[in-house]
Amino acid sequence: MKRTLIKAILLFIVLTCHSSLFAQRDFKRHEFTFHAGYGVMLHNPPSLTLTTHSYQRDLAQGVSWNGQYTFRPLKRFVFGAIYSGFSSKGSHPEGKDHLWTHFMGAQIGMCNAYTKHWQVRVETGPGVVFLRNNSQVFGKTRKVNACSIGLLTQADLTYKLTPNVGIGLGVQYMFSGLFKMRSHYHGETIDVKFNSNNDSNLTRLNITTGLSYYF
């Protein structure tokens, strides 16, 4: 199922970039976008205080949001920068977790439109990924931090409501994995390393909606 989902996203990107039905019209060079919606980690989240399958899958689902600036120097070519965040939390009799992941990086891609109101934008780019878990175990605070690199690919469909404001729907796929993380608990700091066959996978899929501002 995961492979089928990834293939579907890649096929959508290829068809969007190569379709001859699109012709750019009337979209300004600068764009600010803010979206929010649903996010799901495709693998079990790392650093949790309880490792049962049901608890891990509950914490794998949460709220996702992103903010982006895009510049269009040419008719179809775009580049810019993006921040994407994710948050989920849960509790159990022995403790609780509040998981955060953050992606900050560059984006480059293609921008197309088939009327003066519609726009399709497909982008990809590398960035830095941060993980944080503000948790408790038996009433004592436990904090986990980690940093890695990742790749974010996204596709957005936008409808322009006014010359400067649009509303859109976006799909994002962020691929990343951890090689180590640091845990602070009860006055002790522990470094946890993952071997090459068991990297902690942070891959995440987001479905979001929100507004764009053009100028």
Secondary structure, 3 states (H helix, E strand, C coil): CHHHHHHHHHHHHHHHHHCCCCCCCCCCCEEEEEEEEEEEECCCCCCCCCCCHHHHHHHCEEEEEEEEEEECCCCCEEEEEEEEEEEEEEEECCEEEEEEEEEEEEEEEEEECCCCCEEEEEEEEEEEEEEEEEEEECCEEEEEEEEEEEEEEEEEEEEECCCCEEEEEEEEEEEEEECEEEEEECCEEEEEECCCCCCEECCEEEEEEEEEEEC
